[in-house]
Amino acid sequence: MPMTSKGKLLSLRPTGGAVSAMSDEALLAACGTGDMAALDALFERFHVALYRFLGRLLSHDHPACDDLVQATFLEVRRVARTFRGTSSVKTWILGIASNVARHELRGERRRRTRHEDYVERLSAVSVRPDDQAEHRELLARVADLLRTLPHELQVVFILCDLEDVPGTEVARALGVPEGTIWRRLHVARKTLRAALGADEP
């Protein structure tokens, strides 16, 4: 938590010290006081992980990916004072990115629904062993299934199974009960397994 003086938040940066020597928590506390150098340091520490997370959530070549990274760090600056230390700073920032992506990409819901319906129809097709072209096309479609899952399922699957973040920490970062995290993860895994199983010749 940041230090206070007469009700005002103060940066935790050591006098004359470099921001690179500060802990994640201290940098975040400094952001809450408007310290832009601290925000820049957080960006340097976590932008690669954030790009990877959003790339998995959307696609690495998604036109909104760069904008969402920037929007996430702007939101980090705005809400830095709300950090309570119940998760790591990295997980907390990824949770913010999840919410930013949800807000910014609502317009894609109809496209995702159409895509999901199409994948489900393809998955219902009985693939003949000698029909390799059709089989390859079906495999390619199912490979995209992760991005057609509901946003909540995508986020939990990526954080828990791809980023190896503990479920308890994900629950704290997203502000939902731990049981909800495991339920969403179960549904995501089951959906992906079912899709991949349907692809087997």
Short mmCIF file of the C-alpha atoms (twelve columns), coordinates in Angstrom:
data_MODEL
# 
_entry.id   MODEL 
# 
loop_
_atom_site.group_PDB 
_atom_site.id 
_atom_site.type_symbol 
_atom_site.label_atom_id 
_atom_site.label_alt_id 
_atom_site.label_comp_id 
_atom_site.label_asym_id 
_atom_site.label_seq_id 
_atom_site.Cartn_x 
_atom_site.Cartn_y 
_atom_site.Cartn_z 
_atom_site.pdbx_PDB_model_num 
ATOM 1   C CA . MET A 1   0.000   0.000   0.000   1 
ATOM 2   C CA . PRO A 2   1.241   3.562   -0.652  1 
ATOM 3   C CA . MET A 3   2.413   5.724   2.204   1 
ATOM 4   C CA . THR A 4   0.200   8.625   3.239   1 
ATOM 5   C CA . SER A 5   0.884   12.101  4.502   1 
ATOM 6   C CA . LYS A 6   -2.020  14.252  5.652   1 
ATOM 7   C CA . GLY A 7   -4.410  12.163  3.599   1 
ATOM 8   C CA . LYS A 8   -2.354  12.324  0.398   1 
ATOM 9   C CA . LEU A 9   -0.878  9.345   -1.413  1 
ATOM 10  C CA . LEU A 10  2.878   9.421   -1.823  1 
ATOM 11  C CA . SER A 11  5.077   7.490   -4.230  1 
ATOM 12  C CA . LEU A 12  7.024   4.595   -2.716  1 
ATOM 13  C CA . ARG A 13  10.016  5.256   -4.985  1 
ATOM 14  C CA . PRO A 14  13.212  5.439   -2.942  1 
ATOM 15  C CA . THR A 15  14.792  8.882   -2.925  1 
ATOM 16  C CA . GLY A 16  17.165  9.037   -5.861  1 
ATOM 17  C CA . GLY A 17  16.391  5.424   -6.715  1 
ATOM 18  C CA . ALA A 18  15.509  3.998   -10.105 1 
ATOM 19  C CA . VAL A 19  12.044  2.611   -10.756 1 
ATOM 20  C CA . SER A 20  13.650  -0.564  -12.099 1 
ATOM 21  C CA . ALA A 21  14.685  -1.435  -8.539  1 
ATOM 22  C CA . MET A 22  11.135  -1.165  -7.181  1 
ATOM 23  C CA . SER A 23  8.844   -4.102  -6.544  1 
ATOM 24  C CA . ASP A 24  5.720   -4.632  -8.654  1 
ATOM 25  C CA . GLU A 25  3.556   -3.586  -5.722  1 
ATOM 26  C CA . ALA A 26  5.582   -0.421  -5.113  1 
ATOM 27  C CA . LEU A 27  5.373   0.511   -8.785  1 
ATOM 28  C CA . LEU A 28  1.617   0.075   -8.719  1 
ATOM 29  C CA . ALA A 29  1.340   2.202   -5.593  1 
ATOM 30  C CA . ALA A 30  3.416   4.872   -7.326  1 
ATOM 31  C CA . CYS A 31  1.072   4.713   -10.326 1 
ATOM 32  C CA . GLY A 32  -1.754  5.533   -7.961  1 
ATOM 33  C CA . THR A 33  -0.030  8.844   -7.221  1 
ATOM 34  C CA . GLY A 34  0.280   9.700   -10.907 1 
ATOM 35  C CA . ASP A 35  3.897   8.576   -11.324 1 
ATOM 36  C CA . MET A 36  4.197   7.991   -15.090 1 
ATOM 37  C CA . ALA A 37  7.731   6.583   -14.801 1 
ATOM 38  C CA . ALA A 38  6.302   3.831   -12.576 1 
ATOM 39  C CA . LEU A 39  3.601   3.104   -15.157 1 
ATOM 40  C CA . ASP A 40  6.267   2.896   -17.863 1 
ATOM 41  C CA . ALA A 41  8.215   0.439   -15.706 1 
ATOM 42  C CA . LEU A 42  5.131   -1.752  -15.262 1 
ATOM 43  C CA . PHE A 43  4.619   -1.682  -19.019 1 
ATOM 44  C CA . GLU A 44  8.204   -2.845  -19.566 1 
ATOM 45  C CA . ARG A 45  7.753   -5.683  -17.088 1 
ATOM 46  C CA . PHE A 46  4.396   -6.995  -18.231 1 
ATOM 47  C CA . HIS A 47  3.623   -5.923  -21.807 1 
ATOM 48  C CA . VAL A 48  5.020   -9.158  -23.273 1 
ATOM 49  C CA . ALA A 49  2.810   -11.301 -21.019 1 
ATOM 50  C CA . LEU A 50  -0.121  -9.022  -21.802 1 
ATOM 51  C CA . TYR A 51  0.398   -9.308  -25.556 1 
ATOM 52  C CA . ARG A 52  0.620   -13.087 -25.202 1 
ATOM 53  C CA . PHE A 53  -2.569  -13.218 -23.141 1 
ATOM 54  C CA . LEU A 54  -4.543  -10.988 -25.525 1 
ATOM 55  C CA . GLY A 55  -3.068  -12.813 -28.509 1 
ATOM 56  C CA . ARG A 56  -4.445  -16.070 -27.172 1 
ATOM 57  C CA . LEU A 57  -7.736  -14.464 -26.262 1 
ATOM 58  C CA . LEU A 58  -8.191  -12.810 -29.660 1 
ATOM 59  C CA . SER A 59  -5.454  -13.669 -32.162 1 
ATOM 60  C CA . HIS A 60  -1.963  -12.270 -32.464 1 
ATOM 61  C CA . ASP A 61  -2.838  -10.398 -35.650 1 
ATOM 62  C CA . HIS A 62  -6.107  -8.999  -34.320 1 
ATOM 63  C CA . PRO A 63  -6.251  -5.291  -35.239 1 
ATOM 64  C CA . ALA A 64  -7.412  -4.354  -31.739 1 
ATOM 65  C CA . CYS A 65  -4.595  -6.123  -29.891 1 
ATOM 66  C CA . ASP A 66  -2.228  -3.132  -29.740 1 
ATOM 67  C CA . ASP A 67  -5.051  -0.807  -28.735 1 
ATOM 68  C CA . LEU A 68  -6.173  -3.183  -25.987 1 
ATOM 69  C CA . VAL A 69  -2.682  -3.332  -24.507 1 
ATOM 70  C CA . GLN A 70  -2.582  0.458   -24.352 1 
ATOM 71  C CA . ALA A 71  -6.124  0.630   -22.979 1 
ATOM 72  C CA . THR A 72  -5.220  -1.896  -20.286 1 
ATOM 73  C CA . PHE A 73  -2.322  0.175   -18.970 1 
ATOM 74  C CA . LEU A 74  -4.439  3.326   -19.039 1 
ATOM 75  C CA . GLU A 75  -6.950  1.462   -16.898 1 
ATOM 76  C CA . VAL A 76  -4.148  0.248   -14.621 1 
ATOM 77  C CA . ARG A 77  -3.194  3.867   -14.019 1 
ATOM 78  C CA . ARG A 78  -6.819  4.820   -13.340 1 
ATOM 79  C CA . VAL A 79  -7.563  2.025   -10.845 1 
ATOM 80  C CA . ALA A 80  -4.101  1.460   -9.336  1 
ATOM 81  C CA . ARG A 81  -5.327  2.563   -5.910  1 
ATOM 82  C CA . THR A 82  -7.883  -0.264  -5.816  1 
ATOM 83  C CA . PHE A 83  -5.204  -2.991  -5.754  1 
ATOM 84  C CA . ARG A 84  -5.529  -4.947  -2.493  1 
ATOM 85  C CA . GLY A 85  -2.696  -7.442  -2.890  1 
ATOM 86  C CA . THR A 86  -4.915  -10.541 -3.016  1 
ATOM 87  C CA . SER A 87  -3.169  -11.649 -6.211  1 
ATOM 88  C CA . SER A 88  0.108   -10.860 -7.931  1 
ATOM 89  C CA . VAL A 89  0.320   -7.568  -9.812  1 
ATOM 90  C CA . LYS A 90  0.741   -9.516  -13.061 1 
ATOM 91  C CA . THR A 91  -2.446  -11.520 -12.537 1 
ATOM 92  C CA . TRP A 92  -4.292  -8.360  -11.488 1 
ATOM 93  C CA . ILE A 93  -3.250  -6.637  -14.729 1 
ATOM 94  C CA . LEU A 94  -4.311  -9.670  -16.780 1 
ATOM 95  C CA . GLY A 95  -7.686  -9.496  -15.051 1 
ATOM 96  C CA . ILE A 96  -8.010  -5.865  -16.093 1 
ATOM 97  C CA . ALA A 97  -7.072  -6.830  -19.656 1 
ATOM 98  C CA . SER A 98  -9.844  -9.413  -19.627 1 
ATOM 99  C CA . ASN A 99  -12.411 -6.772  -18.704 1 
ATOM 100 C CA . VAL A 100 -11.039 -4.266  -21.214 1 
ATOM 101 C CA . ALA A 101 -11.240 -6.863  -23.979 1 
ATOM 102 C CA . ARG A 102 -14.805 -7.734  -23.024 1 
ATOM 103 C CA . HIS A 103 -15.846 -4.082  -23.147 1 
ATOM 104 C CA . GLU A 104 -14.047 -3.235  -26.386 1 
ATOM 105 C CA . LEU A 105 -15.033 -6.323  -28.359 1 
ATOM 106 C CA . ARG A 106 -18.750 -6.581  -27.673 1 
ATOM 107 C CA . GLY A 107 -19.371 -5.895  -31.339 1 
ATOM 108 C CA . GLU A 108 -17.786 -9.221  -32.237 1 
ATOM 109 C CA . ARG A 109 -20.294 -11.334 -30.349 1 
ATOM 110 C CA . ARG A 110 -22.503 -11.911 -33.369 1 
ATOM 111 C CA . ARG A 111 -19.510 -12.935 -35.491 1 
ATOM 112 C CA . ARG A 112 -18.371 -15.340 -32.795 1 
ATOM 113 C CA . THR A 113 -21.852 -16.848 -32.536 1 
ATOM 114 C CA . ARG A 114 -22.009 -17.431 -36.297 1 
ATOM 115 C CA . HIS A 115 -18.523 -18.936 -36.265 1 
ATOM 116 C CA . GLU A 116 -19.361 -21.203 -33.341 1 
ATOM 117 C CA . ASP A 117 -22.512 -22.426 -35.076 1 
ATOM 118 C CA . TYR A 118 -20.499 -23.151 -38.190 1 
ATOM 119 C CA . VAL A 119 -17.841 -25.066 -36.250 1 
ATOM 120 C CA . GLU A 120 -20.521 -27.089 -34.498 1 
ATOM 121 C CA . ARG A 121 -22.079 -28.008 -37.844 1 
ATOM 122 C CA . LEU A 122 -18.673 -29.034 -39.151 1 
ATOM 123 C CA . SER A 123 -18.010 -31.063 -36.013 1 
ATOM 124 C CA . ALA A 124 -21.230 -32.971 -36.587 1 
ATOM 125 C CA . VAL A 125 -20.040 -34.120 -40.012 1 
ATOM 126 C CA . SER A 126 -18.882 -37.705 -40.200 1 
ATOM 127 C CA . VAL A 127 -15.384 -37.534 -41.685 1 
ATOM 128 C CA . ARG A 128 -14.433 -40.449 -43.927 1 
ATOM 129 C CA . PRO A 129 -10.836 -41.722 -43.607 1 
ATOM 130 C CA . ASP A 130 -10.319 -41.282 -47.361 1 
ATOM 131 C CA . ASP A 131 -11.569 -37.700 -47.372 1 
ATOM 132 C CA . GLN A 132 -8.333  -36.074 -46.235 1 
ATOM 133 C CA . ALA A 133 -9.094  -32.589 -47.591 1 
ATOM 134 C CA . GLU A 134 -12.343 -32.342 -45.682 1 
ATOM 135 C CA . HIS A 135 -10.666 -33.780 -42.593 1 
ATOM 136 C CA . ARG A 136 -7.891  -31.168 -42.673 1 
ATOM 137 C CA . GLU A 137 -10.430 -28.384 -43.079 1 
ATOM 138 C CA . LEU A 138 -12.374 -29.649 -40.081 1 
ATOM 139 C CA . LEU A 139 -9.216  -29.848 -37.974 1 
ATOM 140 C CA . ALA A 140 -8.356  -26.265 -38.876 1 
ATOM 141 C CA . ARG A 141 -11.808 -25.087 -37.859 1 
ATOM 142 C CA . VAL A 142 -11.694 -26.855 -34.518 1 
ATOM 143 C CA . ALA A 143 -8.245  -25.382 -33.854 1 
ATOM 144 C CA . ASP A 144 -9.990  -22.011 -33.783 1 
ATOM 145 C CA . LEU A 145 -12.578 -23.208 -31.283 1 
ATOM 146 C CA . LEU A 146 -10.885 -21.573 -28.331 1 
ATOM 147 C CA . ARG A 147 -11.615 -18.100 -29.712 1 
ATOM 148 C CA . THR A 148 -15.260 -19.002 -30.245 1 
ATOM 149 C CA . LEU A 149 -15.822 -19.922 -26.607 1 
ATOM 150 C CA . PRO A 150 -17.638 -17.383 -24.422 1 
ATOM 151 C CA . HIS A 151 -15.288 -14.711 -23.122 1 
ATOM 152 C CA . GLU A 152 -15.411 -15.979 -19.528 1 
ATOM 153 C CA . LEU A 153 -14.401 -19.495 -20.577 1 
ATOM 154 C CA . GLN A 154 -11.590 -18.246 -22.801 1 
ATOM 155 C CA . VAL A 155 -10.099 -16.138 -20.021 1 
ATOM 156 C CA . VAL A 156 -10.129 -18.909 -17.421 1 
ATOM 157 C CA . PHE A 157 -8.760  -21.536 -19.815 1 
ATOM 158 C CA . ILE A 158 -5.929  -19.272 -20.991 1 
ATOM 159 C CA . LEU A 159 -4.970  -18.122 -17.500 1 
ATOM 160 C CA . CYS A 160 -5.171  -21.527 -15.816 1 
ATOM 161 C CA . ASP A 161 -4.120  -23.987 -18.526 1 
ATOM 162 C CA . LEU A 162 -1.897  -21.879 -20.794 1 
ATOM 163 C CA . GLU A 163 -0.452  -19.286 -18.429 1 
ATOM 164 C CA . ASP A 164 -0.322  -21.696 -15.444 1 
ATOM 165 C CA . VAL A 165 -1.814  -19.155 -13.030 1 
ATOM 166 C CA . PRO A 166 -3.258  -20.877 -9.911  1 
ATOM 167 C CA . GLY A 167 -7.048  -20.996 -9.896  1 
ATOM 168 C CA . THR A 168 -7.273  -19.317 -6.511  1 
ATOM 169 C CA . GLU A 169 -5.267  -16.378 -7.819  1 
ATOM 170 C CA . VAL A 170 -7.383  -16.151 -10.967 1 
ATOM 171 C CA . ALA A 171 -10.522 -16.065 -8.831  1 
ATOM 172 C CA . ARG A 172 -9.156  -13.184 -6.767  1 
ATOM 173 C CA . ALA A 173 -8.008  -11.245 -9.818  1 
ATOM 174 C CA . LEU A 174 -11.357 -11.613 -11.591 1 
ATOM 175 C CA . GLY A 175 -13.395 -11.049 -8.443  1 
ATOM 176 C CA . VAL A 176 -15.406 -14.289 -8.693  1 
ATOM 177 C CA . PRO A 177 -15.722 -17.310 -6.368  1 
ATOM 178 C CA . GLU A 178 -13.098 -20.005 -6.797  1 
ATOM 179 C CA . GLY A 179 -15.838 -22.530 -7.526  1 
ATOM 180 C CA . THR A 180 -16.922 -20.421 -10.492 1 
ATOM 181 C CA . ILE A 181 -13.379 -20.561 -11.876 1 
ATOM 182 C CA . TRP A 182 -13.247 -24.347 -11.690 1 
ATOM 183 C CA . ARG A 183 -16.727 -24.661 -13.202 1 
ATOM 184 C CA . ARG A 184 -15.779 -22.437 -16.141 1 
ATOM 185 C CA . LEU A 185 -12.507 -24.291 -16.612 1 
ATOM 186 C CA . HIS A 186 -14.342 -27.621 -16.604 1 
ATOM 187 C CA . VAL A 187 -16.796 -26.429 -19.254 1 
ATOM 188 C CA . ALA A 188 -14.002 -25.008 -21.420 1 
ATOM 189 C CA . ARG A 189 -11.951 -28.209 -21.217 1 
ATOM 190 C CA . LYS A 190 -15.000 -30.384 -21.878 1 
ATOM 191 C CA . THR A 191 -16.010 -28.299 -24.903 1 
ATOM 192 C CA . LEU A 192 -12.532 -28.416 -26.398 1 
ATOM 193 C CA . ARG A 193 -12.158 -32.156 -25.763 1 
ATOM 194 C CA . ALA A 194 -15.551 -32.819 -27.327 1 
ATOM 195 C CA . ALA A 195 -14.629 -30.798 -30.405 1 
ATOM 196 C CA . LEU A 196 -11.284 -32.531 -30.812 1 
ATOM 197 C CA . GLY A 197 -12.888 -35.918 -30.255 1 
ATOM 198 C CA . ALA A 198 -15.412 -35.199 -32.978 1 
ATOM 199 C CA . ASP A 199 -12.544 -34.602 -35.354 1 
ATOM 200 C CA . GLU A 200 -11.103 -38.054 -35.007 1 
ATOM 201 C CA . PRO A 201 -11.634 -40.160 -38.183 1 
# 
